[in-house]
C-alpha cells in the first residue's frame, strides 16, 4: 500500500472513482489526517497528470498530490500544516495547465432557518438559496447550487464547466432536509448546467433545475447560470402609490396579451418581438388605448409553443423568447412609468410530464401524487402538485413571491382554479378519491390557496390576486378569516358564457334569450368580479368575437360595439384579449401576428376607436367603477323590455349625484321618442354612442341636451326622451357632470 492509498479507507477510493460514493465531502477536500498531526487533501479530477496544492493567501505551492488511481484520484499530506487554509489546485493536463478552485474545501452555505421554513412549508423565498445563486464566501465569488431531492441516492452537478462529467461535482447531502448543495467558483454567467440524479434503485436521470432563473430552449432544455448584473428599478413611487390603493374602487381595464403573437418582427413576420421592441410598441399602444392593466399570458419557460405557456417547466425562468430577465424588468418598469399595472398569468394548478422537468424528480413521486386519481389531470395529460407536501407548498409560495418581488408584477391571475378545488374535477365516479370527510373538496388545495393569497397580500400591499374559477364555489373573493379563498377578484365566467350565447342569436330570437343579459345582476355583487373576454373565447373552433355574431358585416360590427358598451357599463372590472379591440376576423393563432392590416378598413378602425373611447370614458366616470362590488351602485330602469331587446340601467358612484344612464339596444330597430327615467332634475348629455358615424354606425345620435322632465318614469321622479340607436349602446351623464369631465 502506497502512502497515497493509505489516505483512503478500504474500498472508498474504488467507490469514489466509480461514482458510487455518496458522502464525497467526507473524503474529498481538506481533512485532518488520521493521526491528527497534519492535513490531507484529496481530489478527483479525471484526465489530470499531476496536481499541486497552492495556498490562496500567498500563491505558494504547499504540496504535490500523489496519484491514487489512473482515473484521476489524487491525495497528499500538507507537510506540517495542521490548521485548514484556503487553497487552489494547479492541475497539469496532457496539453495544458489549469488553476482550479476545489469546491470540496467549503462548508455548506445553507442557513438553518431557511431550511426549517422550507421543510415546514412556509418558506416564501426558497429561490434565494435553492437553484443557482451568486454568493460571496470567504472572500471569493461563486455560485451556490442547491436542489431538493430527498429520495435520491446521489446528485451530481453537470455542466459546461466540468465537461458534463457526473463524477466531478457530486453534491453534499443534508438528510434532515433532503437538500443537496455545492459551492463552485470556477463558473461563469450563462453556462449551462443540469442535475444528474441517481435514485434509490441506482437509475440516473438528468433534470433541469426547478429553480433555474434562465433556461436553454428545446431540445436541450438546460438550466443557465444567471448573470450577476442587477437591474436598477425606477418605479419606487409607483410601488408606494400601489400600496395605498383600494383596487375595488378603482378602474380596471385589462388588456390580455400573448407576447409571442401580439406583433411579430422581421421581414417574414416569424421573429418574436423582444422586450425593447415591446417597450417601444406595446407600452404606448396600451397607454393610448386607455387600458389600465396589461395581463401577460404565462411567460415561465415552456418547451412547446402550442401550450401558450400553460405547461411551464421552468417556473422561475422567464422564457428566452423575448429576452432575458433584465429585459422583462425593464419592460415592466416602462409600463409603470406610464401608469400601467402588469399582471402575470400564473399556473400552479398542474405541470407537464417533460422528462427534464418535475415529474418523478428524484425517482420518486416528489412534487406530484403517486395515486393517479389525485396526481393526474385527465383533460390535459398533466400532473397535479401535491399541495399537502410542505416543501411543494414552499416551492409554489416562493414562486409567486419571486414574480411579485423580483419583477414587480402587480398581481397574479391563477389559471384553472376550479381544477384545484374539486377532487372529482373532470373525472368519472371511479377516478377520484374523496377527502377525509367523504367530500369532493380538495382540502389541501383550499388551504394552499388561502395561505397563498393571505401571504402575498401581506407581503405586497396593493397587488391583485385573481382567480379563473368557472363554478359557483362560494367565497372565492371573501377574506380568508371569513373562510373565503382570499382572492381579490374572480373572472365572471357565467356572464361571459351567457352573453356570448345571447349575441350569437339572431336579433329576431333574442327576445327569447333576454334573461341571458340580465341574469348576471342576480349574483353580480356576491363576488368581486372581472368581466372577461379572454383568449379562451377565440380559439379551438369557437370563432372570433365578430364571427360569433349573425348577420351581415354591418350587423356584426354594430352588435359587437353595442356588446362592448354593455360590458364596459356593467358592474365588474374589464378584461379584453388582444385583437378583440379591433375586431380580429379570424380566430387567434399563436404562431402568427395579429391581423393589424385590418385597421386599414373603416369598420375595424371604428371598433378600435370605440374601445379607446370606452376606456377613456370609463376612466373619467367614477359611476362606472367605484361601486362595482355594491348593489347600491346599480339600478335597473328597465330590464323587462325583451320584445325590443332593450336594457336601461343606471350606474352610481359613491356620491350618488355622480351617475350614468345606459341604454343598450340589441335589435336593429330605431326607437324615437323613447322615454328613460332619470334620478336628477339636471339635463343629460349623450357622451358615448356606438352608432356614431365615427365608429362606423348609422349616426342615430342624440345631439344637444336631453331635457329633464318632471314626468315620473321607471321608478324615477324625472325622465328624459331620447332616440335609441339600432344595435347600439348610448351612455348619458347629467349635463353638469358631462361638462366638468
N, C-alpha and C positions, 0 to 999 in steps of 0.2 A: 504494500500500500504506500503510495506516494504521500508527501506532506499535504499536497493539494487535495487529494482524495479524502484524506482524513478530516478535512473541513466539513464533510457531509456525513450525516447519519447513514447507516447502511441502507442502500436502495433509494435514497432520496434523490441522488443525482440522476439515476436512470428514470425515475418517475418525472422529475422536472424536465428532462430533455424530451421525454415522450409526451409532455403536455398533460400528464395525469396527476400532477401535484397541485392541489387547490390552494393551500395556505402558503403561497410563494413568498409573502412578506416575512415569514418566519425564517426563510433561508436566504433569499436574495437581499442585496443591500449590505449595510454595515451592521455587524453584531459583535458582542463580546465573545472572545474565544472561550472554549470550554473550561480552560484553566483559570479564566478571569484575569489573565496577565497581558491582554492585548486585544486588538480589534481585528476582525476578519471581514473582508469584502468579497462577496460572491456576485456573479452576474452571468446572464445567459444572453449571448449576442451571436446568433448564427452567422457564419461566414468570417468571423474575426480570426486573425492570425496571432495577434498579440494585443494585450491590454495593459495600460499603465493607469494607476490611480494618481490624480493630480489634485492637490489642495486648492480649493477655490479661493482661499484667502490670499495666498501668495503665489499661486501658479506653479508651485514646485512639485516635482514628482515625489510621491511618497512610497510607492511600491509598484512592482511589476507583478501581475497576477499570473498564476500557472494555469495552463490549460488542463482541465479535468476530463473533458470529453470533446471529441473532434467536432461535435455538432454545435460547439460554441459556448460550452460551460467553462467558466474561469473562476478561480478563487485564489486568495492570498492573504497573508498576515501583514498588518500595517506597522511593522517594525516594533518600536517600543511604545507607540501611542496607545493610551488607554481611554482617552476622552473622545467621544464621537465628534467629527468635524465634517463640514460641507466639502464635497469633492465632485470632480468630474472624471470621466473615463476617456482616456486617449486610446482610440481603437485603430489598430492597423489592419487594413483590408488588403487583398492582393494588389489592388490598383490605386488605393488612396488611403489617406489617414483622416480620421474624424474625431472631433471632441463631442462627447455625449454627456448629458446630464442624467444621472441614474435616478429614475423615479422611485426606486425601492429604498432610498435613503430617507424618505419623508414619511412622517406620521400622517394619519388621516386628518383631513381638513373639516370633517363633519362636526357640526355643532349639536350637542346632545339635546338641546331644547328644540331645535328644528326637527330633529329626527323623532323626538317624542310626539310633537304635534302632527307630524306626517303619519305616524303609526296610529295616532288617536283618531285621525280623520278630520282634524280641524285646521290643518296647515293651509294657509292662503298663498304662500309664496314658495312653494317647493321648487319652482323653476330657478330660484336663486342658488340652490345647492345641488339640484339634480340636472342632468344634461351635461352641457359643456360650458363652464363659466370661467372667465378670466379672473385669476386671483393673484395677489401678491403674497408670497410665502417665503419667509426667511430672506427677505430682500430680493427675491427672484420672481419674475413674472412668468406665469404659465397658465395652463388650463387644468381646472379640476373637473374630471369626468366622474359622473355618478349615475347609477341606474338601479332600479328596484327589480330584483329577480330572486325572490326568497327561496324558490324551489330549484334553482339551478345548482348544478354540481361545480360549475366553473364558468366565469365570464372573462373573456379576453377582449381587450380593445384592439381593433384593427383599423388601419387606415393608410393614407398616403405617407405618413411619417414613419411607418415601420414595415413598408412593403407588403402590407396586408397579411402579416405573419402572426398567427394566433398564439405563437409561443413567446413573443417578445414582451407583451404588456398584459399579463394576467392581473386582474384587479383584486383588490383586498375585499374580503367578505366580512360583513358585520351580521352574524347570525341572529342577533336580537331584533334587528330591524329589517333584515332581508336586503339591505343595500350593499352595493359594490362600488368602490371608488379607487381612483388613482390620480396623482398629480403629475402632469407632464410639462416639461419646459421646452423641449425640442419640437414645438409645433408652430404652425403659422395660420393666420386667418384664411378662411375659405378652403382649407384642406378637408378632404372627405374622410369620414370615419363611420364605422358600424360596430356593433357588439356581436362577437361570436359566443353564443350561449350554449353550454353543454348541459343537457337536462339530467335528471336523476338516473336515466337509463343509459347515459353515455352518448345520446344522439346530439349532434350540434346543429343549431340553426343560426342564421345570420340575420340580425334585426337592426333596423334603423332606431335611432334614439327617440323615445317617446317625447322627450323634452327638447328636441332639436329646434333651434330658432331659425334655421335655414336648411333647405334640402335640395338635393340634386334632382333634376327631372327624371321621369321614367326613360329607359327601363332600369337604370341603376339604383335610383332612389336612395342614395347615400345621404347621411347627415353631413352638415358642413360646420366647421369651427367658425363661430361668429367673429365679426370684426370687433375690434376694441374701440372703434370710433363712436363717440357718443353724439346724439343729436341734441342741438340746442333749441329747446322749445321757446316759442314766442306767444303762448296763449295763457299766461298766468291770469290775466284779467278775465278771460273767458271762463276759466275754471272757477274763479271766485264768484262771478255772476251766476254761473250754472248752479252752484251750491245753494244759492238763495232763492231759486225759482220754485214756484208751485206749478209743476208741469200740467196738472189737470186743469188749471185755469189759464193756460197759455195756448196760443195757436200751435197746431202741429200738423203740418202738411208734408208728408214723406214722399220722396222720390226714390223708388226702389230700383237699383241698378245692378246689372250683371256686367262687371267691368270688362270682361273678355269680349263682349259683343255690343256694348253701347256704341262705340265707334271704332272701327278697325283702322290701322295705319298702313302705310306702304302703297306702292303703285297698284298691286293686285288686291289690296284690302285684306291681306291674310296675316298681317302683323298685329300683335297685341299693342294697344295704346299704353304707354308706360306712364309712371307717376308724373314726371314733368309735363308730359302732354296732357294728362288728365287735369293737372293744376291749371293749365292754360285754356283748356276747353270745357271740361265738365264743371269745374267750380263756378266760373262765370255764368254758365248756362243755368245751373241750378239757382243761382242768385237772381239772375234776370227773370227767370220763370216764377220766382216768388215762393219756392219751396223753402220750408224752414229746416227740414231734415233730409239727409241723404242716408239711405239704408243700403249697405253693400251685401249682396249675396255672399255666401261663405268664401273666405279667402285663405283659410287654413289650407296647407298644402294637400293637394289631392292628385292622384295619378291620372284619373280618367276624366277627360274634358266633359263627356256626356253626363257626368253626375252633377254638373253645375256647382261643385264644391260640397254637395251634401253627403259625400262619402269621404271625409277627410282622413288622412293617415298621419300627417304631421300637424297635430292640433295646435302646436306652439309656433309653427313656421309659416310666416306669410308666404303665399305662393310666389314662385320665381317669375311668374308670367308677366308681372307689371313692374318688377324692380325689387330692390332689397328693402329691409326693414326701415332704414332711414328714409328711403323714398316714400314709404307708406306714412311714416310720421310727418314728413314734410307736406304730404297731401292733406292729412287730417288737420295739420296746423293751418294750412291755407284755407281750408273750409272754415275753421274757427275765426280766422281774420275777417271772413265775410259773413259772420254770424250764422253759419250753417252748422247744425249739430250733425254728428255722424254716428249712425247705428250699425252694428255688426250682426249679421245672421250667424248664430252660433248653434252648433249641433252636438248636444250631449245625449241625444236620445238613442244613438246607435253608432257603430263603427264597422268598416268593411273588413273583409277577410283577406286582404292583400297579405301575402306571406311575410313581407318585411315590416308589417305593422304590429298591432297589439294582439292579434289572435295567437292563443297558446304561447304567450310571450316567452316564458321560461320553461316551456314544455308542459306547463300545467294550465288549467283554466284560471288565469290570474285576474284579468280585467273583466272577463265575461263569466257567466254562469256555466256550470258543467251540464246542467239539465237543459236540453234544447227547448223544453216547454217554457223556460224562463229566459234563456240566453240567446234565442234566435228570433229574428223578425221574418215571418213567412212572406210578407209583401215585398221586402227589399233584399232578401237574402243577405242580411247583415246581422251583426251580433249586438247584444244589449249589455251595457255596462252593469256590473254588479254593484248597485248603489248601496247595498248592505255592507260592503267591504270598506273599511276605514281608509285604506291607502288609495282606493279608487276615488272615493269622495274627495280626498286631498288633491288628487290629480286634477279632478274637474273643477273644484273650487279655485284652485290655483290658476287654472287656465282662464277662467272667467276674470279673475283678478289681473292676470297678465295682460289681457287685451285692454282692460279699462285703465290699468296703471301705466304700463309701458307705452301704450299707443294713444292714450287719452280718448278712447272711444266714449261716446256719450250714452251708451246703453247697449244692451244685447237683446236681440229677438230670438227666442228659443223655438227651434223647429220641432214639429211633431210632438208637442207636449202630451196630447191625448194618448199616444202610444206608450208614454211613460206611466201614465196614471192608471191604466187598466191592464190587469194581468191577462185578460182574455181579448185584448185588442187584436182584431182581425184573425181570431183563432176559432177553430171548431171546439165543440164541447170537450173532446178528449185531448186537446192540445195545450191546456193550461193547468196551472196548479193554484188552487185557492190560497188566500193568505191565512194566517194563523187563526182568524176568526171565521173562516169559511167564505169570505167575501172575494170580490173581483178587484178590489182596490190594491194597487201596488204601494203598500205602506212605506217601504224603504224609499221608493222614488218620491213619494209625497214629502217625506221628511227631508230628503235631499233638496227638493225644490224650495221648501220653506226656509231651510238654513241658507241655501244659496242666495235667495232674494234678500233675506234679512241681513246677511253679511255684506253683500255688495252695496246695498243702500247705506249701510252704516259706514263703509269704507269710502264711498264715493257719493256724497250727497248731491242730488240733482240729476242723477242718471235716470234712465228709463229701462226697466226690465219688462219685456213684452212677451206674451205667450201666444203662440199659434195653437189654440185649443179649440177643437171643432165640435165638442159635445156641450152638454148643458151642465158640466161639472160646476157645482156651487162654490162660490167664493174664490175664484181664480185671482181676483184683484182685491180681495179682502186682506187686511193685515194678518200676519201670522199669529199674533196674540189673540185674534178672534177666530182662530182655526182656519184662516184662509191660506192660500198658497203664497200670498205676498207679492204677486206681480203688480207692476204699475199700470199695465194696460193689457187688454186681450183683443185679438183680432175678432171682429164680428162676422164670423163665417155664415151665420144664419141670414144676416142682412144681405151678404154677398150672394148667396145661393138663391134667395127669394127674388131679389131684384133683377138678377141676370135672367132668371126664368121668366120674369114679367116682360122685360124688354125684348125677349125672344119671341113673344106672342105678336100676332098681327093686331094692329090697333082695333080692328073690328071685334076682337075677342078679349081685349084687355080688361073690359068691364067685369068679366068672369074671374079675373085674377087680381082684382083691386086689392084684396087683403094682403097680397104679397108685397105691396108697397107700404102698407100701414101696420102690418103685424110687428115690425121691429120696435115700434114705440110701446108695445106691451111690456117689453123687457129692457128697453134702452138704458134704463138707469139702475139695473141690477149689477152691472159691472162697469169698469172704466174701459170703454170700447174704442177701438180703431176700426173705421170702415176701410176695408182693404180690397183693392182690385190688383192682386199680385200676379207674379209670373205664372202661378199655377192655373190661372184662368185663361191663358192664351197659348197653351201647349197641348200636345198629345191629342190632336184632332178636335179640340174644343173651339178652335177658330179665334180670330182676333175679336176684340170688342165690337168693331164695326160690322164684322160678318156674323155676329150673333143676332143682329137686328134685321128683321124682314123689310122688304120694300125696295124701292129704287134708291139711288145714291142720295137724293135729296132727303128722303125719309130717314135713311141710315144716319146721315150726319146730323140732321136736326134732332133725332131721337137721342143720339149719343150726347149732344150738347145739353139737352134737357136733363138727361140722366145724370151727367156730371154735375149739373147745377143742383139737382136734388141731393146728390151725395155731399156736396160742399155745404149745403144748408141744413143737412140732417144732423142731429146730435151725434157726437163722436169725432175723434180725430181722423185724419185722412191719410191714405196710402195709395199711390198710383204707380204701377210698374212702367218702366221706360218704354217709350213707343206709343203708349196709350194717350199721351198728351198731344200727339198729332195724328191720331187715328191710323196707326200702322194697319195696313190691309191684310198682310199675311201673318200667320202665326209666328211667334218668336222662334228664331233659330239661333241656338247658342254658338254656332260655327261661323256666323257672319254678322256684319254690322247691321244696325237698324237701317230701315229704308229712308234715310234722310232726304233723298231726292224727291220724296213725296211732297215736301214743303214747297216745291215749285208750283204746286197746284193749289188753287184758292181754297177748296173745301178743307184740305189738311192744314193749311196755314190758319184757317178760321178756327179750327179746333184748338190749335196751339195758342192762338190769341185768347180764346175763351178760357182755357185753363190758366193762362197767365193772369187774366183779369179776375178770374175767380179767386186765385191765390191772393192777389193784392187787395181785393175787396174783403176777403176773409181776414187778412192781417189787420185791416183798418176798422173792422166791425166787431167789437167785443161781444155783441149779442150772438155771434156765430161760433164762439168758442168758450166764453167764460164759464157758462153753466152747462157744459156738455154732460156732466155727471149728475145733474139735479133736475127733477121733474119740473121745478118752478121755472126752468129755463126754456120750456117748450109748451105751446098750446095749439091744439088743433082748432082751426076755424071752420074747416070743412074736410072731413075725412071720408064722407059717405057718398060723394058725387061719382060713383062708379060708372054711371051711364055715360058721363062725359070724360072719364079718365082724368079728372082734375083733383088735385090736392091743394089745400090752402092752409097755411100754418104760420105761427108767429114764433120767433126766437127772441129770448130776453137775455140781456146782460145782468150782472149782479145789481146794477142800477136799472130797474125795470123801464125807466124812461128811455133807455137805450135799447131799442128793439128793431127787429127787421120782419117785414111781411114777405112771405114767399108764396108764389103761385106756380104750380107745375101742371102743365097740360100735356098728357101723353097721347093725345089724339091729334090728327091733322086739321081739326075743326077750329076756326077762329071764333071767339066769343066776344061780341061787342056789348057794351053796357053791362059788364059783369061787376056785380057789387061784392065788395070784400069788407068784412068787419075790421075795425082798427081800434087799438086801445088809447088813442090820443086824439085830441081836437086839432092837432097840427096837420097841415097839408103834407102829402107824401110825394117823394120824388123817386122815379124809377132809376136805380143806379146800375143795374145789370139786366140785360135781356138777351137771351141766347138766340133770339130770332133777328137780332140786329144784322143789317146787311154786312157790317164789318166782319162778322163771324160766318157769313155765307147764308144767312137766313133771308126770309121774305120781307123783313123790315116792318113787321107789325109791332110797333113800339108805342110807348106812352110818353109823348113829348110834353114838356111843361109839367107843372104841379098837378097832382091828383087831389082835388079839393075835398077836405073832410066835411062830411055832412052829419047832422045830428040824428040821422036815421039809424036806429038800432039794428044790428045785423050780426048773425053768427056769434051771439053771446056778448057782443061788444056794444057799447052805447053809441058809437060812431061808426061811420063807414065811408068808403070811397068807391068810385066807379071807374073801372079800368077796361082796357081791351086785352083779352088774353090771347097771346100769340099761339099759332099752331105748333105742336110738338116743341113747346118752348118752356123755359123757366125764366121767371122775372123776379127780381129782388127789389123791394121798395123800402125806403127808410124815411122816417119823419124828416120833413124838409129842412128844419133847423139842423138836424144831425147830419144830413147828407151834405149840407153846405159847409159845415165845420170840418168834415172829413174830405 
